[in-house]
Amino acid sequence: MAIFLSKESKVIVQGMTGSEGMKHTKRMLASGTDIVGGVNPRKAGQDVDVDGRSVPVFGSVAQAREATGADVSVLFVPPAFSKAAVVEAADAGIPLAVAITEGIPVHDAVAFRAYAQERGTRIIGPNCPGLISPGQSNAGIIPADIAPEPGRIGLVSKSGTLTYQLMYELREIGFSSCVGIGGDPVIGTTHIDCLAAFEEDPETDLIVMIGEIGGDAEERAAEFIKENVTKPVIGYVAGFTAPEGKTMGHAGAIVSGSSGTAQAKKEALEAAGVRVGETPTATARLVLDRLA
């Protein structure tokens, strides 16, 4: 089992023929993802050689979906065009759109999230590494080789790099799915969405939740865990050593007084029964102890 992405997923790539799109299309194909097409109106009708495999390019998402039955789109589209790309995916009826792009204006993210929700399209991101169900499919930029074997841990993370680190630290146990939801102030899929999905997944035994300073997403997740999650949850909040009063670089890392601090989030999670590590390695040890 897996959440949101499985071996049956048929993936298209919006922006596949660009440098980033092609680089990561190669990586996704190499990790077993079923890439059924790319989208670029200027190259519609062409077949592109991707490491020996011929991948068709379509003029629109609707054409790609009609021809291939695609149900996932990964977007490698510049910020200025990302809103239009997500809207196009939603209009085509794509159930899952993975917006990798960093630097999308907040007002664009607000608009396309609302538009996609109205049409039943789930968005992962923006400004995220995507998601992976090891041994099944990989939609985004997560390195598949750091945790190649499936397992029974579910991982949801705001941070891309911490997604990779926890996957590596727990690679011998393995994961059902790992979802990098992104750290922007406005995102499509939240900690709570993933917690609910992992709670329902019969092959996920334990959930790892990674947050970071800024906002109140982790506090809201703590309330959800307290009321709705029966599986053990291990947490980590990036930013314990962040200097007070310093503006941090991540778009979502806005701290006001005690609100949004790592300590406040840790306390909220622990009150909900979540054990919280103060470093990624300590968090991995808590997972190993809980599964021992």
C-alpha positions as CSV (number, residue, x, y, z in Angstrom):
1,M,0.0,0.0,0.0
2,A,0.9,3.7,-0.3
3,I,-0.7,7.0,-0.1
4,F,-1.5,9.2,-3.1
5,L,1.1,7.5,-5.4
6,S,1.5,3.8,-6.3
7,K,2.9,1.6,-9.0
8,E,-0.3,2.0,-11.0
9,S,0.1,5.8,-11.2
10,K,0.6,7.1,-14.7
11,V,2.7,10.3,-14.6
12,I,3.1,13.1,-17.1
13,V,5.7,15.9,-16.7
14,Q,4.7,19.5,-17.5
15,G,8.0,21.2,-18.5
16,M,9.6,17.8,-19.3
17,T,11.7,19.2,-22.2
18,G,13.4,21.9,-20.0
19,S,16.7,21.3,-18.3
20,E,15.3,20.6,-14.9
21,G,12.3,18.7,-16.2
22,M,14.5,16.4,-18.3
23,K,17.0,15.8,-15.6
24,H,14.4,14.7,-13.1
25,T,12.3,12.8,-15.7
26,K,15.4,10.6,-16.2
27,R,15.7,10.1,-12.5
28,M,12.0,9.3,-12.1
29,L,12.2,6.8,-14.9
30,A,15.3,5.2,-13.5
31,S,13.5,4.7,-10.2
32,G,10.5,2.9,-11.8
33,T,8.0,5.7,-12.3
34,D,5.6,5.1,-15.2
35,I,6.2,8.3,-17.2
36,V,3.7,8.3,-20.0
37,G,4.3,11.7,-21.5
38,G,5.4,15.3,-21.3
39,V,3.7,18.5,-22.1
40,N,5.1,21.4,-24.1
41,P,2.9,23.1,-26.7
42,R,5.9,24.1,-28.8
43,K,7.1,20.4,-29.1
44,A,3.7,18.7,-29.4
45,G,3.8,15.6,-31.5
46,Q,7.4,14.8,-31.0
47,D,8.9,11.8,-29.2
48,V,11.8,12.6,-26.9
49,D,14.5,10.0,-26.2
50,V,15.0,9.8,-22.4
51,D,17.9,7.4,-21.7
52,G,16.8,5.0,-24.5
53,R,13.1,5.3,-23.8
54,S,10.8,7.2,-26.2
55,V,8.4,9.5,-24.4
56,P,5.7,11.4,-26.3
57,V,5.2,15.1,-25.9
58,F,1.7,16.5,-26.0
59,G,0.4,20.1,-26.6
60,S,-1.7,20.2,-23.5
61,V,-2.4,18.3,-20.3
62,A,-5.9,17.4,-21.6
63,Q,-4.4,15.8,-24.7
64,A,-1.9,13.9,-22.6
65,R,-4.6,12.7,-20.2
66,E,-6.9,11.6,-23.1
67,A,-4.1,9.7,-24.9
68,T,-2.4,8.1,-21.9
69,G,-4.9,8.0,-19.0
70,A,-2.4,10.0,-16.9
71,D,-3.5,10.6,-13.3
72,V,-0.4,12.4,-11.9
73,S,1.3,15.5,-13.3
74,V,4.7,16.7,-12.0
75,L,5.3,20.4,-12.8
76,F,8.7,21.8,-13.6
77,V,7.4,25.2,-14.6
78,P,8.9,28.7,-13.9
79,P,7.1,30.6,-11.1
80,A,5.5,33.1,-13.5
81,F,3.7,30.3,-15.4
82,S,3.0,27.9,-12.5
83,K,-0.5,29.1,-11.8
84,A,-1.6,28.6,-15.4
85,A,0.0,25.1,-15.4
86,V,-1.8,24.0,-12.2
87,V,-5.1,25.4,-13.6
88,E,-4.5,23.5,-16.8
89,A,-3.9,20.2,-14.9
90,A,-7.0,20.8,-12.8
91,D,-9.1,21.6,-15.9
92,A,-7.9,18.3,-17.5
93,G,-9.1,16.4,-14.4
94,I,-5.7,15.3,-13.2
95,P,-6.2,13.9,-9.6
96,L,-2.7,14.7,-8.3
97,A,-0.5,17.7,-9.3
98,V,3.0,17.9,-7.8
99,A,4.2,21.5,-8.0
100,I,8.0,21.4,-7.5
101,T,8.7,25.1,-8.3
102,E,10.1,27.5,-5.7
103,G,9.3,31.2,-5.6
104,I,5.7,31.0,-6.7
105,P,3.9,34.2,-5.6
106,V,1.6,33.6,-2.6
107,H,-1.4,35.1,-4.3
108,D,-0.9,32.7,-7.2
109,A,-0.7,29.7,-4.8
110,V,-3.9,30.9,-3.0
111,A,-5.7,31.1,-6.3
112,F,-4.6,27.8,-7.8
113,R,-5.1,25.9,-4.6
114,A,-8.7,27.1,-4.4
115,Y,-9.3,26.4,-8.1
116,A,-7.8,22.9,-7.8
117,Q,-9.8,22.0,-4.7
118,E,-13.0,22.9,-6.5
119,R,-12.2,20.5,-9.3
120,G,-11.0,17.6,-7.1
121,T,-7.3,17.9,-7.9
122,R,-4.9,17.4,-5.0
123,I,-1.8,19.6,-5.0
124,I,1.5,18.6,-3.4
125,G,3.6,21.7,-2.9
126,P,4.5,24.2,-4.1
127,N,8.2,24.5,-3.3
128,C,8.5,20.8,-2.4
129,P,10.5,17.7,-3.4
130,G,7.4,15.7,-4.3
131,L,6.6,12.3,-3.0
132,I,7.8,8.7,-3.3
133,S,6.4,5.3,-2.6
134,P,9.6,3.2,-2.6
135,G,9.6,0.3,-5.0
136,Q,6.5,1.7,-6.7
137,S,6.7,5.3,-8.0
138,N,8.6,8.6,-7.5
139,A,7.0,11.9,-8.5
140,G,9.4,14.8,-8.0
141,I,13.0,15.2,-7.0
142,I,13.4,12.9,-4.0
143,P,16.5,10.6,-4.6
144,A,15.2,7.1,-4.9
145,D,18.4,5.4,-3.9
146,I,18.5,6.7,-0.3
147,A,15.7,4.4,0.7
148,P,15.2,1.9,-2.1
149,E,13.2,-0.7,-0.2
150,P,9.5,-0.4,0.9
151,G,8.7,-0.6,4.5
152,R,6.1,0.4,7.1
153,I,7.0,4.0,8.1
154,G,5.0,6.9,6.7
155,L,6.9,10.2,6.4
156,V,5.5,13.7,6.0
157,S,7.8,16.7,6.0
158,K,7.8,20.4,5.3
159,S,11.6,20.3,4.5
160,G,13.0,18.6,1.4
161,T,16.5,18.0,2.8
162,L,15.2,16.7,6.1
163,T,13.0,14.3,4.1
164,Y,16.1,12.9,2.5
165,Q,18.0,12.7,5.8
166,L,15.3,10.8,7.7
167,M,14.9,8.5,4.7
168,Y,18.6,7.8,4.8
169,E,18.7,7.3,8.5
170,L,15.8,4.8,8.5
171,R,16.6,3.2,5.1
172,E,17.0,-0.3,6.6
173,I,13.4,-0.2,7.9
174,G,11.9,1.4,4.8
175,F,8.8,3.5,4.0
176,S,5.3,3.0,2.7
177,S,5.3,6.6,1.3
178,C,7.3,9.8,1.9
179,V,5.6,13.1,1.2
180,G,7.4,16.5,1.0
181,I,4.6,18.9,1.4
182,G,6.7,22.1,1.0
183,G,7.4,24.9,3.4
184,D,5.6,27.9,1.7
185,P,2.9,29.7,3.7
186,V,0.2,28.3,1.3
187,I,0.4,24.7,0.3
188,G,-2.0,22.2,-1.2
189,T,-1.6,19.2,1.0
190,T,-1.0,19.6,4.7
191,H,0.5,17.5,7.6
192,I,-3.1,16.8,8.6
193,D,-4.0,15.4,5.1
194,C,-1.0,13.1,5.2
195,L,-1.6,12.0,8.8
196,A,-5.2,11.1,7.9
197,A,-4.1,9.1,4.9
198,F,-1.4,7.3,6.8
199,E,-3.8,6.5,9.6
200,E,-6.1,4.8,7.0
201,D,-3.2,2.9,5.3
202,P,-3.1,-0.6,6.6
203,E,0.6,-1.0,5.7
204,T,1.8,2.0,7.6
205,D,2.6,1.2,11.2
206,L,4.3,4.4,12.4
207,I,4.3,8.0,11.2
208,V,7.3,10.4,11.2
209,M,6.2,14.1,11.0
210,I,8.8,16.8,10.3
211,G,7.9,20.4,10.8
212,E,9.9,23.6,11.1
213,I,9.6,27.0,12.8
214,G,7.0,29.5,11.6
215,G,3.2,29.4,11.4
216,D,0.9,27.1,13.3
217,A,0.7,24.0,11.1
218,E,2.4,21.7,13.6
219,E,0.1,22.9,16.4
220,R,-2.9,22.2,14.3
221,A,-1.5,18.8,13.4
222,A,-1.0,18.1,17.1
223,E,-4.7,18.7,17.8
224,F,-5.6,16.4,14.9
225,I,-3.3,13.6,16.2
226,K,-4.8,13.9,19.7
227,E,-8.3,13.4,18.3
228,N,-7.8,11.1,15.3
229,V,-4.5,9.2,15.1
230,T,-4.1,5.9,16.8
231,K,-0.7,5.0,15.3
232,P,2.5,6.1,17.0
233,V,3.9,9.4,15.7
234,I,7.5,10.6,16.0
235,G,8.2,14.2,15.3
236,Y,11.0,16.6,14.6
237,V,10.8,20.4,14.4
238,A,13.6,22.2,12.5
239,G,14.8,25.4,14.1
240,F,15.7,24.6,17.8
241,T,19.0,26.5,17.3
242,A,17.6,29.4,15.3
243,P,18.8,32.7,16.9
244,E,16.0,34.7,18.4
245,G,14.8,37.7,16.4
246,K,16.7,36.6,13.2
247,T,14.7,36.4,10.0
248,M,15.2,33.0,8.5
249,G,15.3,32.3,4.8
250,H,12.5,29.8,4.3
251,A,9.2,31.3,3.1
252,G,7.2,29.8,5.9
253,A,9.6,30.5,8.8
254,I,7.9,33.5,10.2
255,V,8.0,33.6,14.0
256,S,6.1,36.1,16.2
257,G,7.0,36.1,19.9
258,S,6.6,32.5,21.2
259,S,4.2,31.6,18.4
260,G,5.8,29.5,15.8
261,T,9.0,28.6,17.7
262,A,10.4,25.1,17.7
263,Q,9.9,24.8,21.5
264,A,6.2,25.8,21.2
265,K,5.6,23.2,18.5
266,K,7.5,20.6,20.5
267,E,5.3,21.2,23.5
268,A,2.1,21.0,21.5
269,L,3.2,17.8,19.8
270,E,4.3,16.2,23.1
271,A,1.0,17.1,24.7
272,A,-0.7,15.1,21.9
273,G,1.5,12.0,22.7
274,V,4.1,12.6,20.0
275,R,7.7,12.0,21.0
276,V,9.9,14.7,19.5
277,G,13.6,14.5,18.7
278,E,15.8,17.6,18.9
279,T,18.0,16.5,16.0
280,P,17.2,14.4,13.0
281,T,19.5,11.6,14.2
282,A,17.8,11.7,17.6
283,T,14.5,11.5,15.9
284,A,15.6,8.4,13.9
285,R,16.7,6.8,17.2
286,L,13.2,7.4,18.7
287,V,11.7,5.6,15.7
288,L,14.1,2.7,16.1
289,D,13.3,2.5,19.8
290,R,9.6,2.5,19.2
291,L,9.8,-0.3,16.6
292,A,12.3,-2.4,18.6
